Amino acid sequence: MEDYKPDELLMIAHSFVIELGYKLSDEANYALKQQIDSLYYNRDKNFGNAGAIRNIVKNLISSVDYRVSQIPVNERDKMDKRLILEIDV
């Protein structure tokens, strides 16, 4: 089976993000693209294609949830708790 190309992997990541009810800021999208490019160009024979991307997205969501949990509760209402920022990547 041939590996997906980086742009295809980014599209897969976008679909996982949307499926989970989150969205990427432009800066986070750029950082995610760089991460996927690096993963792809440094891959080995055990590279897991979409499985690797699913794990990246799960880590992104964990980062967002942790970041939001560190914000005082009364300030959380003013923000988009489902927006993935560059710092989360």
N, CA, C and O atoms as a GROMACS GRO file, in nm:
protein
  356
    1MET      N    1   0.084  -0.118   0.000
    1MET     CA    2   0.000   0.000   0.000
    1MET      C    3   0.089   0.125   0.000
    1MET      O    4   0.183   0.136   0.079
    2GLU      N    5   0.059   0.217  -0.087
    2GLU     CA    6   0.138   0.340  -0.097
    2GLU      C    7   0.092   0.440   0.010
    2GLU      O    8  -0.026   0.450   0.041
    3ASP      N    9   0.189   0.512   0.066
    3ASP     CA   10   0.158   0.612   0.168
    3ASP      C   11   0.082   0.729   0.107
    3ASP      O   12   0.103   0.766  -0.009
    4TYR      N   13  -0.007   0.787   0.189
    4TYR     CA   14  -0.071   0.912   0.148
    4TYR      C   15   0.035   1.020   0.139
    4TYR      O   16   0.136   1.015   0.209
    5LYS      N   17   0.013   1.117   0.054
    5LYS     CA   18   0.102   1.233   0.041
    5LYS      C   19   0.069   1.332   0.154
    5LYS      O   20  -0.040   1.326   0.212
    6PRO      N   21   0.162   1.424   0.186
    6PRO     CA   22   0.138   1.518   0.296
    6PRO      C   23   0.008   1.597   0.285
    6PRO      O   24  -0.061   1.614   0.385
    7ASP      N   25  -0.028   1.645   0.165
    7ASP     CA   26  -0.152   1.720   0.150
    7ASP      C   27  -0.274   1.633   0.178
    7ASP      O   28  -0.373   1.680   0.234
    8GLU      N   29  -0.267   1.506   0.140
    8GLU     CA   30  -0.376   1.413   0.169
    8GLU      C   31  -0.385   1.387   0.319
    8GLU      O   32  -0.494   1.377   0.375
    9LEU      N   33  -0.270   1.376   0.384
    9LEU     CA   34  -0.268   1.354   0.529
    9LEU      C   35  -0.325   1.475   0.602
    9LEU      O   36  -0.394   1.460   0.703
   10LEU      N   37  -0.297   1.595   0.552
   10LEU     CA   38  -0.353   1.715   0.612
   10LEU      C   39  -0.504   1.716   0.596
   10LEU      O   40  -0.576   1.755   0.689
   11MET      N   41  -0.554   1.676   0.482
   11MET     CA   42  -0.700   1.668   0.461
   11MET      C   43  -0.762   1.566   0.557
   11MET      O   44  -0.871   1.589   0.609
   12ILE      N   45  -0.693   1.455   0.579
   12ILE     CA   46  -0.742   1.354   0.675
   12ILE      C   47  -0.746   1.415   0.815
   12ILE      O   48  -0.842   1.394   0.889
   13ALA      N   49  -0.642   1.489   0.851
   13ALA     CA   50  -0.638   1.555   0.982
   13ALA      C   51  -0.755   1.652   0.995
   13ALA      O   52  -0.821   1.656   1.099
   14HIS      N   53  -0.780   1.730   0.891
   14HIS     CA   54  -0.893   1.824   0.894
   14HIS      C   55  -1.024   1.750   0.917
   14HIS      O   56  -1.108   1.796   0.994
   15SER      N   57  -1.042   1.637   0.851
   15SER     CA   58  -1.168   1.562   0.867
   15SER      C   59  -1.182   1.509   1.010
   15SER      O   60  -1.292   1.509   1.065
   16PHE      N   61  -1.072   1.463   1.070
   16PHE     CA   62  -1.078   1.417   1.209
   16PHE      C   63  -1.111   1.532   1.303
   16PHE      O   64  -1.193   1.517   1.393
   17VAL      N   65  -1.048   1.648   1.281
   17VAL     CA   66  -1.072   1.766   1.364
   17VAL      C   67  -1.220   1.805   1.358
   17VAL      O   68  -1.283   1.828   1.461
   18ILE      N   69  -1.274   1.811   1.239
   18ILE     CA   70  -1.415   1.848   1.220
   18ILE      C   71  -1.507   1.744   1.283
   18ILE      O   72  -1.605   1.777   1.350
   19GLU      N   73  -1.473   1.617   1.262
   19GLU     CA   74  -1.553   1.507   1.317
   19GLU      C   75  -1.564   1.518   1.470
   19GLU      O   76  -1.666   1.483   1.528
   20LEU      N   77  -1.458   1.568   1.533
   20LEU     CA   78  -1.456   1.580   1.679
   20LEU      C   79  -1.513   1.714   1.726
   20LEU      O   80  -1.518   1.740   1.847
   21GLY      N   81  -1.556   1.798   1.633
   21GLY     CA   82  -1.621   1.923   1.669
   21GLY      C   83  -1.526   2.038   1.699
   21GLY      O   84  -1.565   2.134   1.765
   22TYR      N   85  -1.404   2.029   1.651
   22TYR     CA   86  -1.304   2.134   1.672
   22TYR      C   87  -1.275   2.204   1.540
   22TYR      O   88  -1.319   2.159   1.434
   23LYS      N   89  -1.200   2.312   1.547
   23LYS     CA   90  -1.155   2.380   1.426
   23LYS      C   91  -1.014   2.433   1.450
   23LYS      O   92  -0.973   2.457   1.564
   24LEU      N   93  -0.942   2.452   1.341
   24LEU     CA   94  -0.803   2.498   1.346
   24LEU      C   95  -0.794   2.647   1.314
   24LEU      O   96  -0.858   2.695   1.220
   25SER      N   97  -0.715   2.719   1.392
   25SER     CA   98  -0.682   2.856   1.353
   25SER      C   99  -0.588   2.846   1.232
   25SER      O  100  -0.531   2.740   1.206
   26ASP      N  101  -0.573   2.955   1.160
   26ASP     CA  102  -0.482   2.954   1.044
   26ASP      C  103  -0.340   2.919   1.086
   26ASP      O  104  -0.271   2.843   1.018
   27GLU      N  105  -0.296   2.975   1.200
   27GLU     CA  106  -0.160   2.948   1.250
   27GLU      C  107  -0.144   2.802   1.290
   27GLU      O  108  -0.039   2.742   1.265
   28ALA      N  109  -0.246   2.746   1.352
   28ALA     CA  110  -0.241   2.605   1.391
   28ALA      C  111  -0.239   2.515   1.268
   28ALA      O  112  -0.170   2.413   1.265
   29ASN      N  113  -0.315   2.554   1.166
   29ASN     CA  114  -0.317   2.476   1.042
   29ASN      C  115  -0.178   2.474   0.979
   29ASN      O  116  -0.132   2.369   0.932
   30TYR      N  117  -0.111   2.589   0.977
   30TYR     CA  118   0.024   2.596   0.921
   30TYR      C  119   0.122   2.509   1.002
   30TYR      O  120   0.203   2.437   0.945
   31ALA      N  121   0.113   2.518   1.135
   31ALA     CA  122   0.201   2.437   1.222
   31ALA      C  123   0.172   2.288   1.204
   31ALA      O  124   0.265   2.207   1.202
   32LEU      N  125   0.045   2.253   1.190
   32LEU     CA  126   0.009   2.113   1.168
   32LEU      C  127   0.063   2.064   1.034
   32LEU      O  128   0.113   1.952   1.024
   33LYS      N  129   0.054   2.148   0.931
   33LYS     CA  130   0.109   2.110   0.800
   33LYS      C  131   0.259   2.085   0.809
   33LYS      O  132   0.310   1.988   0.752
   34GLN      N  133   0.329   2.170   0.882
   34GLN     CA  134   0.474   2.150   0.900
   34GLN      C  135   0.501   2.020   0.974
   34GLN      O  136   0.594   1.946   0.939
   35GLN      N  137   0.422   1.991   1.077
   35GLN     CA  138   0.441   1.868   1.153
   35GLN      C  139   0.417   1.745   1.065
   35GLN      O  140   0.492   1.648   1.070
   36ILE      N  141   0.312   1.750   0.985
   36ILE     CA  142   0.281   1.637   0.896
   36ILE      C  143   0.389   1.622   0.790
   36ILE      O  144   0.430   1.510   0.759
   37ASP      N  145   0.435   1.733   0.733
   37ASP     CA  146   0.544   1.726   0.635
   37ASP      C  147   0.667   1.660   0.695
   37ASP      O  148   0.729   1.573   0.633
   38SER      N  149   0.703   1.700   0.816
   38SER     CA  150   0.820   1.643   0.884
   38SER      C  151   0.800   1.494   0.909
   38SER      O  152   0.890   1.413   0.886
   39LEU      N  153   0.681   1.458   0.956
   39LEU     CA  154   0.650   1.318   0.982
   39LEU      C  155   0.662   1.236   0.853
   39LEU      O  156   0.719   1.127   0.852
   40TYR      N  157   0.607   1.290   0.746
   40TYR     CA  158   0.607   1.219   0.618
   40TYR      C  159   0.749   1.202   0.562
   40TYR      O  160   0.787   1.093   0.521
   41TYR      N  161   0.826   1.309   0.562
   41TYR     CA  162   0.958   1.303   0.499
   41TYR      C  163   1.061   1.231   0.586
   41TYR      O  164   1.170   1.199   0.538
   42ASN      N  165   1.028   1.205   0.712
   42ASN     CA  166   1.117   1.130   0.800
   42ASN      C  167   1.058   0.994   0.837
   42ASN      O  168   1.102   0.930   0.932
   43ARG      N  169   0.959   0.950   0.761
   43ARG     CA  170   0.889   0.825   0.792
   43ARG      C  171   0.981   0.704   0.771
   43ARG      O  172   1.079   0.709   0.696
   44ASP      N  173   0.945   0.597   0.838
   44ASP     CA  174   1.016   0.471   0.818
   44ASP      C  175   0.915   0.366   0.771
   44ASP      O  176   0.802   0.400   0.739
   45LYS      N  177   0.955   0.243   0.765
   45LYS     CA  178   0.867   0.138   0.713
   45LYS      C  179   0.747   0.112   0.802
   45LYS      O  180   0.650   0.049   0.759
   46ASN      N  181   0.750   0.160   0.926
   46ASN     CA  182   0.639   0.140   1.018
   46ASN      C  183   0.540   0.257   1.019
   46ASN      O  184   0.450   0.262   1.102
   47PHE      N  185   0.559   0.350   0.927
   47PHE     CA  186   0.471   0.467   0.921
   47PHE      C  187   0.327   0.423   0.905
   47PHE      O  188   0.296   0.339   0.820
   48GLY      N  189   0.237   0.481   0.987
   48GLY     CA  190   0.100   0.433   0.993
   48GLY      C  191  -0.003   0.513   0.916
   48GLY      O  192  -0.123   0.494   0.936
   49ASN      N  193   0.041   0.605   0.829
   49ASN     CA  194  -0.053   0.682   0.749
   49ASN      C  195  -0.163   0.747   0.832
   49ASN      O  196  -0.134   0.829   0.920
   50ALA      N  197  -0.288   0.712   0.805
   50ALA     CA  198  -0.401   0.777   0.871
   50ALA      C  199  -0.402   0.750   1.022
   50ALA      O  200  -0.449   0.833   1.099
   51GLY      N  201  -0.350   0.637   1.063
   51GLY     CA  202  -0.343   0.607   1.207
   51GLY      C  203  -0.252   0.705   1.279
   51GLY      O  204  -0.283   0.747   1.391
   52ALA      N  205  -0.142   0.741   1.217
   52ALA     CA  206  -0.050   0.838   1.276
   52ALA      C  207  -0.118   0.975   1.285
   52ALA      O  208  -0.100   1.047   1.382
   53ILE      N  209  -0.195   1.008   1.184
   53ILE     CA  210  -0.265   1.137   1.182
   53ILE      C  211  -0.374   1.140   1.290
   53ILE      O  212  -0.393   1.241   1.357
   54ARG      N  213  -0.444   1.030   1.306
   54ARG     CA  214  -0.546   1.023   1.413
   54ARG      C  215  -0.481   1.047   1.548
   54ARG      O  216  -0.538   1.118   1.632
   55ASN      N  217  -0.364   0.990   1.572
   55ASN     CA  218  -0.294   1.010   1.699
   55ASN      C  219  -0.253   1.156   1.717
   55ASN      O  220  -0.262   1.210   1.827
   56ILE      N  221  -0.207   1.219   1.610
   56ILE     CA  222  -0.170   1.362   1.617
   56ILE      C  223  -0.292   1.445   1.656
   56ILE      O  224  -0.284   1.532   1.742
   57VAL      N  225  -0.406   1.417   1.593
   57VAL     CA  226  -0.527   1.494   1.622
   57VAL      C  227  -0.572   1.470   1.766
   57VAL      O  228  -0.615   1.564   1.833
   58LYS      N  229  -0.565   1.347   1.814
   58LYS     CA  230  -0.600   1.320   1.954
   58LYS      C  231  -0.512   1.400   2.049
   58LYS      O  232  -0.559   1.451   2.150
   59ASN      N  233  -0.383   1.410   2.016
   59ASN     CA  234  -0.292   1.490   2.099
   59ASN      C  235  -0.326   1.639   2.092
   59ASN      O  236  -0.317   1.709   2.193
   60LEU      N  237  -0.367   1.687   1.974
   60LEU     CA  238  -0.409   1.826   1.961
   60LEU      C  239  -0.528   1.855   2.052
   60LEU      O  240  -0.531   1.956   2.122
   61ILE      N  241  -0.626   1.766   2.049
   61ILE     CA  242  -0.746   1.785   2.129
   61ILE      C  243  -0.712   1.784   2.278
   61ILE      O  244  -0.765   1.864   2.355
   62SER      N  245  -0.623   1.694   2.317
   62SER     CA  246  -0.579   1.691   2.457
   62SER      C  247  -0.511   1.822   2.495
   62SER      O  248  -0.532   1.872   2.606
   63SER      N  249  -0.430   1.877   2.405
   63SER     CA  250  -0.363   2.004   2.432
   63SER      C  251  -0.462   2.118   2.448
   63SER      O  252  -0.449   2.201   2.538
   64VAL      N  253  -0.563   2.122   2.361
   64VAL     CA  254  -0.666   2.225   2.370
   64VAL      C  255  -0.739   2.213   2.503
   64VAL      O  256  -0.757   2.312   2.574
   65ASP      N  257  -0.783   2.093   2.535
   65ASP     CA  258  -0.859   2.071   2.658
   65ASP      C  259  -0.778   2.109   2.780
   65ASP      O  260  -0.831   2.168   2.874
   66TYR      N  261  -0.649   2.076   2.782
   66TYR     CA  262  -0.564   2.114   2.894
   66TYR      C  263  -0.548   2.265   2.901
   66TYR      O  264  -0.560   2.325   3.008
   67ARG      N  265  -0.520   2.328   2.787
   67ARG     CA  266  -0.503   2.474   2.784
   67ARG      C  267  -0.628   2.543   2.837
   67ARG      O  268  -0.618   2.636   2.918
   68VAL      N  269  -0.744   2.500   2.792
   68VAL     CA  270  -0.870   2.561   2.835
   68VAL      C  271  -0.892   2.537   2.985
   68VAL      O  272  -0.943   2.625   3.054
   69SER      N  273  -0.854   2.420   3.034
   69SER     CA  274  -0.874   2.390   3.176
   69SER      C  275  -0.790   2.480   3.266
   69SER      O  276  -0.821   2.494   3.385
   70GLN      N  277  -0.685   2.540   3.212
   70GLN     CA  278  -0.598   2.628   3.291
   70GLN      C  279  -0.650   2.772   3.297
   70GLN      O  280  -0.595   2.855   3.369
   71ILE      N  281  -0.755   2.800   3.223
   71ILE     CA  282  -0.814   2.934   3.219
   71ILE      C  283  -0.924   2.940   3.325
   71ILE      O  284  -1.003   2.847   3.336
   72PRO      N  285  -0.929   3.048   3.403
   72PRO     CA  286  -1.036   3.060   3.503
   72PRO      C  287  -1.174   3.040   3.440
   72PRO      O  288  -1.199   3.086   3.329
   73VAL      N  289  -1.260   2.971   3.510
   73VAL     CA  290  -1.392   2.934   3.458
   73VAL      C  291  -1.469   3.056   3.408
   73VAL      O  292  -1.534   3.050   3.304
   74ASN      N  293  -1.463   3.168   3.482
   74ASN     CA  294  -1.540   3.286   3.441
   74ASN      C  295  -1.487   3.348   3.312
   74ASN      O  296  -1.557   3.428   3.251
   75GLU      N  297  -1.367   3.314   3.270
   75GLU     CA  298  -1.312   3.366   3.144
   75GLU      C  299  -1.334   3.271   3.026
   75GLU      O  300  -1.316   3.311   2.910
   76ARG      N  301  -1.371   3.150   3.054
   76ARG     CA  302  -1.388   3.051   2.946
   76ARG      C  303  -1.507   3.083   2.857
   76ARG      O  304  -1.507   3.049   2.739
   77ASP      N  305  -1.609   3.148   2.912
   77ASP     CA  306  -1.727   3.179   2.832
   77ASP      C  307  -1.696   3.275   2.719
   77ASP      O  308  -1.769   3.278   2.620
   78LYS      N  309  -1.592   3.352   2.733
   78LYS     CA  310  -1.557   3.455   2.634
   78LYS      C  311  -1.474   3.399   2.518
   78LYS      O  312  -1.440   3.474   2.426
   79MET      N  313  -1.443   3.273   2.522
   79MET     CA  314  -1.351   3.219   2.421
   79MET      C  315  -1.412   3.100   2.350
   79MET      O  316  -1.510   3.041   2.396
   80ASP      N  317  -1.353   3.066   2.239
   80ASP     CA  318  -1.393   2.947   2.164
   80ASP      C  319  -1.314   2.829   2.219
   80ASP      O  320  -1.195   2.815   2.191
   81LYS      N  321  -1.379   2.746   2.296
   81LYS     CA  322  -1.313   2.632   2.361
   81LYS      C  323  -1.282   2.518   2.265
   81LYS      O  324  -1.219   2.420   2.304
   82ARG      N  325  -1.324   2.531   2.142
   82ARG     CA  326  -1.302   2.427   2.042
   82ARG      C  327  -1.207   2.472   1.932
   82ARG      O  328  -1.194   2.405   1.829
   83LEU      N  329  -1.140   2.584   1.954
   83LEU     CA  330  -1.047   2.635   1.854
   83LEU      C  331  -0.905   2.588   1.887
   83LEU      O  332  -0.854   2.616   1.996
   84ILE      N  333  -0.844   2.517   1.793
   84ILE     CA  334  -0.706   2.471   1.809
   84ILE      C  335  -0.613   2.584   1.768
   84ILE      O  336  -0.620   2.634   1.656
   85LEU      N  337  -0.526   2.625   1.862
   85LEU     CA  338  -0.432   2.732   1.837
   85LEU      C  339  -0.294   2.676   1.805
   85LEU      O  340  -0.268   2.558   1.827
   86GLU      N  341  -0.208   2.760   1.753
   86GLU     CA  342  -0.072   2.717   1.719
   86GLU      C  343  -0.002   2.656   1.840
   86GLU      O  344   0.072   2.559   1.826
   87ILE      N  345  -0.023   2.712   1.957
   87ILE     CA  346   0.041   2.662   2.079
   87ILE      C  347   0.000   2.517   2.111
   87ILE      O  348   0.073   2.445   2.179
   88ASP      N  349  -0.116   2.476   2.061
   88ASP     CA  350  -0.165   2.339   2.084
   88ASP      C  351  -0.096   2.237   1.996
   88ASP      O  352  -0.096   2.118   2.026
   89VAL      N  353  -0.037   2.284   1.887
   89VAL     CA  354   0.030   2.194   1.793
   89VAL      C  355   0.169   2.170   1.844
   89VAL      O  356   0.246   2.097   1.782
   0.00000   0.00000   0.00000
